[in-house]
Amino acid sequence: MDEYGITITSDNFIEKTQYKVEIDYDKKENKPKKILSDLFPLIINKLKTDFSSEEALKIVNVIIDGLDERHILLYSKNKNLENYITNHRWGGRVQETDGDYLSIINTNINGFKTDGVVDQKISHVSQVNEDGSIIDTVSIIREHRGGHTGKPWWDAVNADYMRVYVPEGSELISVEGQTREINKDRLLYDEMGFERFKSVKQEEENMKIDEKTGTRIYNDSNKTVFANWVYVSPQEKVKVTYKYKLPKKIEFKKYEDGSVLATHSLLIQKQAGDVNTKINTKIVFPKNINIKWSTAKSQEHALVVSESKLDRDYYYGVVLEK
């Protein structure tokens, strides 16, 4: 890219483009991401020049992996095509489920690229009580590996607006580790005649703030959302823990053969684009409930999924017997 004085390769792509986007761009023109739009046609031309059946197969596999791992999202105005996209979970839609649900969404507010050097570990534990009620405890550890990279976009504080999506109607019990912050409007939007976007207006009107923890609680896409600020400085680690009660109990049904059965499930939806998250989950049942069948490894009274990379959406289910 002669205009920019650089050569882009697969090895230096992230470093070179982030430097151009964050530091070395025309401040008067103020189009810091112009390099990406200029790079794309060069990549297409390179693919056309080097195209072969072997390269085509590699490209197809990369695209499929990108869709499955939620690095590429699709949307279509064509209803049939959109249904196909939705059924394959290739879109950005929040997934529907009758069971437990969890999705952690991090939003880097300060404009730096520190998410690239922040590792995240999620621990999800469900405690099922004898009456069928369920208490979930979700711990999120965020560790900042920046601070000594020499790159200002990686060595800054990570200012994260974290949203935890859980089943609609879940009741917050406690939160620990969050950053208490009070945000005031910088502008008098009503007096200045700003138009209010419908979905944002509904979210704000529906939102309540837990006085004890400062947690913003609202509904979005048929889910209850717990939202907090979470700050982590370079070379530091922060742990945020949410404890909440699910809205539904596990209901057992007696069948003609005398068996008493119930089902329970958990859907974990990955944040699109995330590459640095690991997760483990455990669902613990009381002694009067046995696991008859499960999609994952189970102990006598618990389903346990050891720590693994959250590289796609995961679904776990169990059949329970009394």
ZADO-1210 file (C-alpha; in nm, 4 decimals, padded with zeros to 6 digits):
<atoms>
<atom x="00.0000" y="00.0000" z="00.0000" code="MET" pos="1"/>
<atom x="00.2231" y="00.2753" z="-00.1394" code="ASP" pos="2"/>
<atom x="-00.0116" y="00.5538" z="-00.0266" code="GLU" pos="3"/>
<atom x="00.0407" y="00.4454" z="00.3344" code="TYR" pos="4"/>
<atom x="00.4056" y="00.3421" z="00.3030" code="GLY" pos="5"/>
<atom x="00.3450" y="-00.0103" z="00.4347" code="ILE" pos="6"/>
<atom x="00.3186" y="-00.3697" z="00.3179" code="THR" pos="7"/>
<atom x="00.0367" y="-00.5703" z="00.4793" code="ILE" pos="8"/>
<atom x="00.0842" y="-00.9404" z="00.5497" code="THR" pos="9"/>
<atom x="-00.1157" y="-01.1983" z="00.7469" code="SER" pos="10"/>
<atom x="00.1394" y="-01.1632" z="01.0285" code="ASP" pos="11"/>
<atom x="00.1366" y="-00.7845" z="01.0682" code="ASN" pos="12"/>
<atom x="-00.2228" y="-00.7037" z="00.9677" code="PHE" pos="13"/>
<atom x="-00.3557" y="-00.6275" z="01.3186" code="ILE" pos="14"/>
<atom x="-00.0517" y="-00.4279" z="01.4345" code="GLU" pos="15"/>
<atom x="-00.0164" y="-00.2179" z="01.1165" code="LYS" pos="16"/>
<atom x="-00.3858" y="-00.1392" z="01.0705" code="THR" pos="17"/>
<atom x="-00.4398" y="-00.0550" z="01.4381" code="GLN" pos="18"/>
<atom x="-00.1430" y="00.1837" z="01.4286" code="TYR" pos="19"/>
<atom x="-00.2879" y="00.3572" z="01.1228" code="LYS" pos="20"/>
<atom x="-00.6378" y="00.3678" z="01.2710" code="VAL" pos="21"/>
<atom x="-00.5331" y="00.4931" z="01.6159" code="GLU" pos="22"/>
<atom x="-00.2255" y="00.7096" z="01.5503" code="ILE" pos="23"/>
<atom x="-00.1118" y="00.7683" z="01.1927" code="ASP" pos="24"/>
<atom x="-00.4110" y="00.9049" z="01.0021" code="TYR" pos="25"/>
<atom x="-00.5068" y="01.2406" z="00.8494" code="ASP" pos="26"/>
<atom x="-00.6607" y="01.4304" z="01.1408" code="LYS" pos="27"/>
<atom x="-00.8186" y="01.6900" z="00.9093" code="LYS" pos="28"/>
<atom x="-00.9837" y="01.4282" z="00.6887" code="GLU" pos="29"/>
<atom x="-01.0773" y="01.2386" z="01.0088" code="ASN" pos="30"/>
<atom x="-01.1337" y="00.9016" z="00.8422" code="LYS" pos="31"/>
<atom x="-00.9115" y="00.6790" z="01.0567" code="PRO" pos="32"/>
<atom x="-01.0497" y="00.3532" z="00.9142" code="LYS" pos="33"/>
<atom x="-01.0043" y="00.4539" z="00.5513" code="LYS" pos="34"/>
<atom x="-00.7093" y="00.2161" z="00.5283" code="ILE" pos="35"/>
<atom x="-00.9471" y="-00.0795" z="00.5695" code="LEU" pos="36"/>
<atom x="-01.1722" y="00.0280" z="00.2818" code="SER" pos="37"/>
<atom x="-00.8619" y="00.0841" z="00.0670" code="ASP" pos="38"/>
<atom x="-00.7197" y="-00.2559" z="00.1625" code="LEU" pos="39"/>
<atom x="-01.0292" y="-00.4629" z="00.0833" code="PHE" pos="40"/>
<atom x="-01.0218" y="-00.4316" z="-00.3003" code="PRO" pos="41"/>
<atom x="-00.6499" y="-00.5172" z="-00.2951" code="LEU" pos="42"/>
<atom x="-00.7265" y="-00.8391" z="-00.1092" code="ILE" pos="43"/>
<atom x="-01.0034" y="-00.9257" z="-00.3593" code="ILE" pos="44"/>
<atom x="-00.7670" y="-00.8662" z="-00.6523" code="ASN" pos="45"/>
<atom x="-00.5007" y="-01.0808" z="-00.4835" code="LYS" pos="46"/>
<atom x="-00.7514" y="-01.3648" z="-00.4400" code="LEU" pos="47"/>
<atom x="-00.8506" y="-01.3416" z="-00.8076" code="LYS" pos="48"/>
<atom x="-00.4864" y="-01.3542" z="-00.9153" code="THR" pos="49"/>
<atom x="-00.3919" y="-01.6522" z="-00.6953" code="ASP" pos="50"/>
<atom x="-00.7250" y="-01.8316" z="-00.7237" code="PHE" pos="51"/>
<atom x="-00.7195" y="-02.2109" z="-00.7470" code="SER" pos="52"/>
<atom x="-00.9409" y="-02.4978" z="-00.6339" code="SER" pos="53"/>
<atom x="-00.7168" y="-02.5437" z="-00.3276" code="GLU" pos="54"/>
<atom x="-00.7414" y="-02.1747" z="-00.2366" code="GLU" pos="55"/>
<atom x="-01.1164" y="-02.1783" z="-00.2950" code="ALA" pos="56"/>
<atom x="-01.1586" y="-02.4635" z="-00.0450" code="LEU" pos="57"/>
<atom x="-00.9519" y="-02.2743" z="00.2135" code="LYS" pos="58"/>
<atom x="-01.1652" y="-01.9640" z="00.1645" code="ILE" pos="59"/>
<atom x="-01.4898" y="-02.1591" z="00.2021" code="VAL" pos="60"/>
<atom x="-01.3637" y="-02.3215" z="00.5236" code="ASN" pos="61"/>
<atom x="-01.2564" y="-01.9846" z="00.6643" code="VAL" pos="62"/>
<atom x="-01.6012" y="-01.8376" z="00.5907" code="ILE" pos="63"/>
<atom x="-01.7845" y="-02.1340" z="00.7483" code="ILE" pos="64"/>
<atom x="-01.5653" y="-02.1136" z="01.0591" code="ASP" pos="65"/>
<atom x="-01.6236" y="-01.7384" z="01.0709" code="GLY" pos="66"/>
<atom x="-02.0000" y="-01.7917" z="01.0644" code="LEU" pos="67"/>
<atom x="-02.0011" y="-02.0742" z="01.3213" code="ASP" pos="68"/>
<atom x="-01.7693" y="-01.8819" z="01.5545" code="GLU" pos="69"/>
<atom x="-01.9703" y="-01.5593" z="01.5145" code="ARG" pos="70"/>
<atom x="-01.6941" y="-01.3521" z="01.3545" code="HIS" pos="71"/>
<atom x="-01.9209" y="-01.3033" z="01.0523" code="ILE" pos="72"/>
<atom x="-02.2896" y="-01.2144" z="01.0920" code="LEU" pos="73"/>
<atom x="-02.5491" y="-01.2214" z="00.8155" code="LEU" pos="74"/>
<atom x="-02.8864" y="-01.0550" z="00.7625" code="TYR" pos="75"/>
<atom x="-03.1305" y="-01.0645" z="00.4742" code="SER" pos="76"/>
<atom x="-03.4538" y="-00.8794" z="00.3958" code="LYS" pos="77"/>
<atom x="-03.5648" y="-01.1951" z="00.2154" code="ASN" pos="78"/>
<atom x="-03.7778" y="-01.3806" z="00.4728" code="LYS" pos="79"/>
<atom x="-03.6838" y="-01.7326" z="00.3598" code="ASN" pos="80"/>
<atom x="-03.3139" y="-01.6539" z="00.3525" code="LEU" pos="81"/>
<atom x="-03.3315" y="-01.4790" z="00.6904" code="GLU" pos="82"/>
<atom x="-03.5025" y="-01.7873" z="00.8386" code="ASN" pos="83"/>
<atom x="-03.2191" y="-02.0014" z="00.7015" code="TYR" pos="84"/>
<atom x="-02.9626" y="-01.7669" z="00.8575" code="ILE" pos="85"/>
<atom x="-03.1484" y="-01.7690" z="01.1901" code="THR" pos="86"/>
<atom x="-03.1814" y="-02.1492" z="01.1978" code="ASN" pos="87"/>
<atom x="-02.8045" y="-02.1823" z="01.1493" code="HIS" pos="88"/>
<atom x="-02.7367" y="-01.9104" z="01.4113" code="ARG" pos="89"/>
<atom x="-02.5413" y="-01.7061" z="01.1595" code="TRP" pos="90"/>
<atom x="-02.7156" y="-01.3802" z="01.2465" code="GLY" pos="91"/>
<atom x="-02.6873" y="-01.1355" z="01.5350" code="GLY" pos="92"/>
<atom x="-03.0199" y="-01.2243" z="01.6926" code="ARG" pos="93"/>
<atom x="-03.0421" y="-01.3073" z="02.0637" code="VAL" pos="94"/>
<atom x="-03.1402" y="-01.6757" z="02.0690" code="GLN" pos="95"/>
<atom x="-03.4692" y="-01.8018" z="02.2142" code="GLU" pos="96"/>
<atom x="-03.4791" y="-02.0881" z="02.4646" code="THR" pos="97"/>
<atom x="-03.7209" y="-02.2263" z="02.7239" code="ASP" pos="98"/>
<atom x="-03.4381" y="-02.3101" z="02.9653" code="GLY" pos="99"/>
<atom x="-03.1496" y="-02.1229" z="03.1216" code="ASP" pos="100"/>
<atom x="-02.9599" y="-01.8692" z="02.9100" code="TYR" pos="101"/>
<atom x="-02.6387" y="-01.6697" z="02.9414" code="LEU" pos="102"/>
<atom x="-02.4621" y="-01.4200" z="02.7214" code="SER" pos="103"/>
<atom x="-02.1921" y="-01.1769" z="02.8382" code="ILE" pos="104"/>
<atom x="-02.1637" y="-00.8664" z="02.6179" code="ILE" pos="105"/>
<atom x="-01.8651" y="-00.6341" z="02.6679" code="ASN" pos="106"/>
<atom x="-01.8580" y="-00.2874" z="02.5129" code="THR" pos="107"/>
<atom x="-01.5243" y="-00.1033" z="02.5098" code="ASN" pos="108"/>
<atom x="-01.6214" y="00.2610" z="02.5555" code="ILE" pos="109"/>
<atom x="-01.2946" y="00.4576" z="02.5580" code="ASN" pos="110"/>
<atom x="-01.2096" y="00.3959" z="02.1918" code="GLY" pos="111"/>
<atom x="-00.8856" y="00.2028" z="02.2437" code="PHE" pos="112"/>
<atom x="-00.8309" y="-00.1570" z="02.1316" code="LYS" pos="113"/>
<atom x="-00.7602" y="-00.2998" z="02.4774" code="THR" pos="114"/>
<atom x="-01.0079" y="-00.5877" z="02.4314" code="ASP" pos="115"/>
<atom x="-00.7331" y="-00.7464" z="02.2209" code="GLY" pos="116"/>
<atom x="-00.5169" y="-00.7888" z="02.5325" code="VAL" pos="117"/>
<atom x="-00.7904" y="-00.8628" z="02.7879" code="VAL" pos="118"/>
<atom x="-00.8478" y="-01.2299" z="02.8678" code="ASP" pos="119"/>
<atom x="-01.1863" y="-01.3291" z="03.0084" code="GLN" pos="120"/>
<atom x="-01.2906" y="-01.6363" z="03.2075" code="LYS" pos="121"/>
<atom x="-01.6565" y="-01.7072" z="03.2835" code="ILE" pos="122"/>
<atom x="-01.7732" y="-01.9474" z="03.5525" code="SER" pos="123"/>
<atom x="-02.1428" y="-02.0411" z="03.5465" code="HIS" pos="124"/>
<atom x="-02.2854" y="-02.2427" z="03.8367" code="VAL" pos="125"/>
<atom x="-02.6533" y="-02.3370" z="03.8708" code="SER" pos="126"/>
<atom x="-02.7782" y="-02.4642" z="04.2054" code="GLN" pos="127"/>
<atom x="-03.1097" y="-02.6487" z="04.1737" code="VAL" pos="128"/>
<atom x="-03.3044" y="-02.6630" z="04.5001" code="ASN" pos="129"/>
<atom x="-03.5380" y="-02.9432" z="04.6135" code="GLU" pos="130"/>
<atom x="-03.8445" y="-02.7376" z="04.5204" code="ASP" pos="131"/>
<atom x="-03.7112" y="-02.7018" z="04.1628" code="GLY" pos="132"/>
<atom x="-03.6086" y="-02.3368" z="04.1967" code="SER" pos="133"/>
<atom x="-03.2698" y="-02.2411" z="04.0531" code="ILE" pos="134"/>
<atom x="-03.0043" y="-01.9965" z="04.1737" code="ILE" pos="135"/>
<atom x="-02.7324" y="-01.9047" z="03.9223" code="ASP" pos="136"/>
<atom x="-02.3922" y="-01.7629" z="04.0147" code="THR" pos="137"/>
<atom x="-02.1893" y="-01.6190" z="03.7271" code="VAL" pos="138"/>
<atom x="-01.8330" y="-01.4973" z="03.7836" code="SER" pos="139"/>
<atom x="-01.6445" y="-01.3057" z="03.5141" code="ILE" pos="140"/>
<atom x="-01.2681" y="-01.2563" z="03.5492" code="ILE" pos="141"/>
<atom x="-01.1109" y="-00.9978" z="03.3171" code="ARG" pos="142"/>
<atom x="-00.7292" y="-00.9856" z="03.3071" code="GLU" pos="143"/>
<atom x="-00.5437" y="-00.7038" z="03.1267" code="HIS" pos="144"/>
<atom x="-00.2189" y="-00.8232" z="02.9613" code="ARG" pos="145"/>
<atom x="-00.1259" y="-00.4773" z="02.8299" code="GLY" pos="146"/>
<atom x="00.0889" y="-00.2103" z="02.9915" code="GLY" pos="147"/>
<atom x="00.4313" y="-00.2902" z="02.8469" code="HIS" pos="148"/>
<atom x="00.3579" y="-00.3362" z="02.4758" code="THR" pos="149"/>
<atom x="00.4677" y="00.0131" z="02.3729" code="GLY" pos="150"/>
<atom x="00.1403" y="00.0503" z="02.1857" code="LYS" pos="151"/>
<atom x="-00.0901" y="00.3101" z="02.3480" code="PRO" pos="152"/>
<atom x="-00.4062" y="00.1423" z="02.2161" code="TRP" pos="153"/>
<atom x="-00.3128" y="-00.1718" z="02.4158" code="TRP" pos="154"/>
<atom x="-00.1612" y="-00.0044" z="02.7233" code="ASP" pos="155"/>
<atom x="-00.4666" y="00.1986" z="02.8305" code="ALA" pos="156"/>
<atom x="-00.7316" y="00.1198" z="03.0917" code="VAL" pos="157"/>
<atom x="-01.0075" y="-00.1069" z="02.9611" code="ASN" pos="158"/>
<atom x="-01.3374" y="00.0751" z="03.0272" code="ALA" pos="159"/>
<atom x="-01.6089" y="-00.1831" z="02.9739" code="ASP" pos="160"/>
<atom x="-01.9870" y="-00.1474" z="02.9859" code="TYR" pos="161"/>
<atom x="-02.0716" y="-00.5088" z="03.0652" code="MET" pos="162"/>
<atom x="-02.4191" y="-00.6505" z="03.0022" code="ARG" pos="163"/>
<atom x="-02.5235" y="-00.9922" z="03.1315" code="VAL" pos="164"/>
<atom x="-02.8206" y="-01.1392" z="02.9412" code="TYR" pos="165"/>
<atom x="-03.0195" y="-01.3949" z="03.1435" code="VAL" pos="166"/>
<atom x="-03.3714" y="-01.5472" z="03.1224" code="PRO" pos="167"/>
<atom x="-03.6462" y="-01.2853" z="03.1266" code="GLU" pos="168"/>
<atom x="-03.7836" y="-01.2341" z="03.4767" code="GLY" pos="169"/>
<atom x="-03.4661" y="-01.3351" z="03.6605" code="SER" pos="170"/>
<atom x="-03.4299" y="-01.1674" z="04.0013" code="GLU" pos="171"/>
<atom x="-03.0974" y="-01.0112" z="04.0961" code="LEU" pos="172"/>
<atom x="-02.9693" y="-01.1220" z="04.4384" code="ILE" pos="173"/>
<atom x="-02.6220" y="-00.9680" z="04.4529" code="SER" pos="174"/>
<atom x="-02.3343" y="-00.8234" z="04.2502" code="VAL" pos="175"/>
<atom x="-01.9696" y="-00.7894" z="04.3518" code="GLU" pos="176"/>
<atom x="-01.6648" y="-00.6424" z="04.1757" code="GLY" pos="177"/>
<atom x="-01.8385" y="-00.3893" z="03.9515" code="GLN" pos="178"/>
<atom x="-01.7373" y="-00.0239" z="03.9238" code="THR" pos="179"/>
<atom x="-01.9964" y="00.2184" z="04.0604" code="ARG" pos="180"/>
<atom x="-02.0368" y="00.5069" z="03.8195" code="GLU" pos="181"/>
<atom x="-02.3053" y="00.7711" z="03.7781" code="ILE" pos="182"/>
<atom x="-02.3468" y="00.9008" z="03.4241" code="ASN" pos="183"/>
<atom x="-02.5173" y="01.2304" z="03.3514" code="LYS" pos="184"/>
<atom x="-02.6355" y="01.3519" z="03.0125" code="ASP" pos="185"/>
<atom x="-02.3742" y="01.5790" z="02.8562" code="ARG" pos="186"/>
<atom x="-02.6389" y="01.7534" z="02.6495" code="LEU" pos="187"/>
<atom x="-02.9979" y="01.8622" z="02.7165" code="LEU" pos="188"/>
<atom x="-03.1355" y="01.6348" z="02.4484" code="TYR" pos="189"/>
<atom x="-03.5030" y="01.7321" z="02.4882" code="ASP" pos="190"/>
<atom x="-03.4349" y="02.1060" z="02.4915" code="GLU" pos="191"/>
<atom x="-03.2149" y="02.0753" z="02.1823" code="MET" pos="192"/>
<atom x="-03.4838" y="01.8825" z="01.9949" code="GLY" pos="193"/>
<atom x="-03.3015" y="01.5542" z="01.9515" code="PHE" pos="194"/>
<atom x="-03.5083" y="01.2675" z="01.8109" code="GLU" pos="195"/>
<atom x="-03.5232" y="00.9631" z="02.0367" code="ARG" pos="196"/>
<atom x="-03.4623" y="00.6245" z="01.8763" code="PHE" pos="197"/>
<atom x="-03.7550" y="00.3949" z="01.9591" code="LYS" pos="198"/>
<atom x="-03.5631" y="00.0975" z="02.0997" code="SER" pos="199"/>
<atom x="-03.3305" y="00.3197" z="02.3067" code="VAL" pos="200"/>
<atom x="-03.6287" y="00.5089" z="02.4467" code="LYS" pos="201"/>
<atom x="-03.8020" y="00.1825" z="02.5439" code="GLN" pos="202"/>
<atom x="-03.4852" y="00.0561" z="02.7116" code="GLU" pos="203"/>
<atom x="-03.4411" y="00.3765" z="02.9133" code="GLU" pos="204"/>
<atom x="-03.8056" y="00.3931" z="03.0185" code="GLU" pos="205"/>
<atom x="-03.7996" y="00.0257" z="03.1177" code="ASN" pos="206"/>
<atom x="-03.4723" y="00.0497" z="03.3104" code="MET" pos="207"/>
<atom x="-03.4429" y="00.0494" z="03.6876" code="LYS" pos="208"/>
<atom x="-03.1261" y="00.0896" z="03.8926" code="ILE" pos="209"/>
<atom x="-03.0597" y="-00.1369" z="04.1894" code="ASP" pos="210"/>
<atom x="-02.9816" y="00.1024" z="04.4756" code="GLU" pos="211"/>
<atom x="-02.7484" y="-00.1372" z="04.6562" code="LYS" pos="212"/>
<atom x="-02.5240" y="-00.2337" z="04.3629" code="THR" pos="213"/>
<atom x="-02.5852" y="00.0372" z="04.1027" code="GLY" pos="214"/>
<atom x="-02.6774" y="-00.2325" z="03.8519" code="THR" pos="215"/>
<atom x="-02.8952" y="-00.1208" z="03.5617" code="ARG" pos="216"/>
<atom x="-03.1735" y="-00.3752" z="03.5054" code="ILE" pos="217"/>
<atom x="-03.3937" y="-00.3804" z="03.1958" code="TYR" pos="218"/>
<atom x="-03.5432" y="-00.6118" z="02.9321" code="ASN" pos="219"/>
<atom x="-03.4082" y="-00.6615" z="02.5807" code="ASP" pos="220"/>
<atom x="-03.4935" y="-00.9264" z="02.3206" code="SER" pos="221"/>
<atom x="-03.7035" y="-01.1264" z="02.5688" code="ASN" pos="222"/>
<atom x="-03.4166" y="-01.1374" z="02.8177" code="LYS" pos="223"/>
<atom x="-03.3445" y="-00.9627" z="03.1467" code="THR" pos="224"/>
<atom x="-03.0212" y="-00.7631" z="03.1340" code="VAL" pos="225"/>
<atom x="-02.7895" y="-00.6737" z="03.4237" code="PHE" pos="226"/>
<atom x="-02.5537" y="-00.3913" z="03.3235" code="ALA" pos="227"/>
<atom x="-02.2537" y="-00.2436" z="03.5045" code="ASN" pos="228"/>
<atom x="-01.9296" y="-00.0610" z="03.4364" code="TRP" pos="229"/>
<atom x="-01.6159" y="-00.2721" z="03.4804" code="VAL" pos="230"/>
<atom x="-01.2723" y="-00.1083" z="03.4704" code="TYR" pos="231"/>
<atom x="-00.9473" y="-00.3057" z="03.4565" code="VAL" pos="232"/>
<atom x="-00.6042" y="-00.1432" z="03.4378" code="SER" pos="233"/>
<atom x="-00.2997" y="-00.2851" z="03.2568" code="PRO" pos="234"/>
<atom x="-00.1406" y="-00.5808" z="03.4391" code="GLN" pos="235"/>
<atom x="-00.4423" y="-00.6062" z="03.6695" code="GLU" pos="236"/>
<atom x="-00.7286" y="-00.8515" z="03.7118" code="LYS" pos="237"/>
<atom x="-01.0933" y="-00.7849" z="03.8042" code="VAL" pos="238"/>
<atom x="-01.3587" y="-01.0360" z="03.9114" code="LYS" pos="239"/>
<atom x="-01.7288" y="-00.9545" z="03.8837" code="VAL" pos="240"/>
<atom x="-01.9849" y="-01.1960" z="04.0316" code="THR" pos="241"/>
<atom x="-02.3601" y="-01.1978" z="03.9678" code="TYR" pos="242"/>
<atom x="-02.6030" y="-01.4051" z="04.1700" code="LYS" pos="243"/>
<atom x="-02.9654" y="-01.4286" z="04.0593" code="TYR" pos="244"/>
<atom x="-03.2749" y="-01.6468" z="04.0748" code="LYS" pos="245"/>
<atom x="-03.4240" y="-01.7892" z="03.7563" code="LEU" pos="246"/>
<atom x="-03.7939" y="-01.7197" z="03.6882" code="PRO" pos="247"/>
<atom x="-03.8919" y="-02.0832" z="03.6251" code="LYS" pos="248"/>
<atom x="-03.8740" y="-02.3906" z="03.8421" code="LYS" pos="249"/>
<atom x="-03.7992" y="-02.7397" z="03.7130" code="ILE" pos="250"/>
<atom x="-04.1358" y="-02.9162" z="03.6846" code="GLU" pos="251"/>
<atom x="-04.1562" y="-03.2976" z="03.7071" code="PHE" pos="252"/>
<atom x="-04.4228" y="-03.5034" z="03.5310" code="LYS" pos="253"/>
<atom x="-04.5354" y="-03.8581" z="03.6121" code="LYS" pos="254"/>
<atom x="-04.5664" y="-04.0894" z="03.3109" code="TYR" pos="255"/>
<atom x="-04.7731" y="-04.4067" z="03.2539" code="GLU" pos="256"/>
<atom x="-04.4759" y="-04.6340" z="03.3232" code="ASP" pos="257"/>
<atom x="-04.4429" y="-04.4790" z="03.6691" code="GLY" pos="258"/>
<atom x="-04.1332" y="-04.2720" z="03.5927" code="SER" pos="259"/>
<atom x="-04.1166" y="-03.9122" z="03.7164" code="VAL" pos="260"/>
<atom x="-03.9155" y="-03.7030" z="03.4718" code="LEU" pos="261"/>
<atom x="-03.8249" y="-03.3433" z="03.3897" code="ALA" pos="262"/>
<atom x="-03.5914" y="-03.1638" z="03.1518" code="THR" pos="263"/>
<atom x="-03.3545" y="-02.8726" z="03.1969" code="HIS" pos="264"/>
<atom x="-03.1266" y="-02.6925" z="02.9514" code="SER" pos="265"/>
<atom x="-02.8691" y="-02.4160" z="02.9243" code="LEU" pos="266"/>
<atom x="-02.7876" y="-02.2068" z="02.6166" code="LEU" pos="267"/>
<atom x="-02.4657" y="-02.0043" z="02.6250" code="ILE" pos="268"/>
<atom x="-02.4472" y="-01.7495" z="02.3429" code="GLN" pos="269"/>
<atom x="-02.1069" y="-01.6158" z="02.2480" code="LYS" pos="270"/>
<atom x="-02.0474" y="-01.2450" z="02.1861" code="GLN" pos="271"/>
<atom x="-01.9777" y="-01.1872" z="01.8178" code="ALA" pos="272"/>
<atom x="-01.6117" y="-01.1223" z="01.7409" code="GLY" pos="273"/>
<atom x="-01.4791" y="-01.2289" z="02.0796" code="ASP" pos="274"/>
<atom x="-01.1643" y="-01.4460" z="02.0753" code="VAL" pos="275"/>
<atom x="-01.0311" y="-01.4247" z="02.4310" code="ASN" pos="276"/>
<atom x="-01.2989" y="-01.5927" z="02.6459" code="THR" pos="277"/>
<atom x="-01.2951" y="-01.9281" z="02.8254" code="LYS" pos="278"/>
<atom x="-01.5891" y="-02.0746" z="03.0175" code="ILE" pos="279"/>
<atom x="-01.6798" y="-02.3542" z="03.2538" code="ASN" pos="280"/>
<atom x="-02.0244" y="-02.4484" z="03.3778" code="THR" pos="281"/>
<atom x="-02.1712" y="-02.6687" z="03.6461" code="LYS" pos="282"/>
<atom x="-02.5349" y="-02.7553" z="03.7213" code="ILE" pos="283"/>
<atom x="-02.5825" y="-02.9086" z="04.0655" code="VAL" pos="284"/>
<atom x="-02.8969" y="-03.1052" z="04.1587" code="PHE" pos="285"/>
<atom x="-03.0240" y="-03.2103" z="04.5037" code="PRO" pos="286"/>
<atom x="-02.9835" y="-03.5720" z="04.6154" code="LYS" pos="287"/>
<atom x="-03.3445" y="-03.6615" z="04.5337" code="ASN" pos="288"/>
<atom x="-03.2870" y="-03.5805" z="04.1639" code="ILE" pos="289"/>
<atom x="-03.0801" y="-03.8048" z="03.9355" code="ASN" pos="290"/>
<atom x="-02.9515" y="-03.7370" z="03.5861" code="ILE" pos="291"/>
<atom x="-03.1042" y="-03.9963" z="03.3510" code="LYS" pos="292"/>
<atom x="-02.9481" y="-03.8544" z="03.0323" code="TRP" pos="293"/>
<atom x="-02.7327" y="-03.5543" z="02.9414" code="SER" pos="294"/>
<atom x="-02.5578" y="-03.3976" z="02.6435" code="THR" pos="295"/>
<atom x="-02.2353" y="-03.3512" z="02.8413" code="ALA" pos="296"/>
<atom x="-02.0342" y="-03.5284" z="03.1095" code="LYS" pos="297"/>
<atom x="-02.2374" y="-03.5795" z="03.4246" code="SER" pos="298"/>
<atom x="-02.1696" y="-03.6921" z="03.7776" code="GLN" pos="299"/>
<atom x="-02.4283" y="-03.8485" z="04.0077" code="GLU" pos="300"/>
<atom x="-02.6041" y="-03.5219" z="04.0865" code="HIS" pos="301"/>
<atom x="-02.4304" y="-03.2672" z="03.8622" code="ALA" pos="302"/>
<atom x="-02.3581" y="-03.1815" z="03.5015" code="LEU" pos="303"/>
<atom x="-02.0020" y="-03.0531" z="03.4735" code="VAL" pos="304"/>
<atom x="-01.8416" y="-02.8894" z="03.1693" code="VAL" pos="305"/>
<atom x="-01.4711" y="-02.8192" z="03.2245" code="SER" pos="306"/>
<atom x="-01.3049" y="-02.4986" z="03.1115" code="GLU" pos="307"/>
<atom x="-01.2984" y="-02.4568" z="02.7358" code="SER" pos="308"/>
<atom x="-01.2719" y="-02.1790" z="02.4821" code="LYS" pos="309"/>
<atom x="-01.6009" y="-02.0019" z="02.4146" code="LEU" pos="310"/>
<atom x="-01.5598" y="-02.0101" z="02.0376" code="ASP" pos="311"/>
<atom x="-01.9282" y="-02.0577" z="01.9444" code="ARG" pos="312"/>
<atom x="-02.2747" y="-02.0948" z="02.0984" code="ASP" pos="313"/>
<atom x="-02.3138" y="-02.3970" z="02.3272" code="TYR" pos="314"/>
<atom x="-02.6273" y="-02.5845" z="02.4308" code="TYR" pos="315"/>
<atom x="-02.6518" y="-02.8355" z="02.7152" code="TYR" pos="316"/>
<atom x="-02.9526" y="-03.0445" z="02.8150" code="GLY" pos="317"/>
<atom x="-03.0426" y="-03.3038" z="03.0770" code="VAL" pos="318"/>
<atom x="-03.3291" y="-03.5429" z="03.1474" code="VAL" pos="319"/>
<atom x="-03.3912" y="-03.5695" z="03.5206" code="LEU" pos="320"/>
<atom x="-03.5511" y="-03.8438" z="03.7264" code="GLU" pos="321"/>
<atom x="-03.6923" y="-03.8539" z="04.0774" code="LYS" pos="322"/>
</atoms>
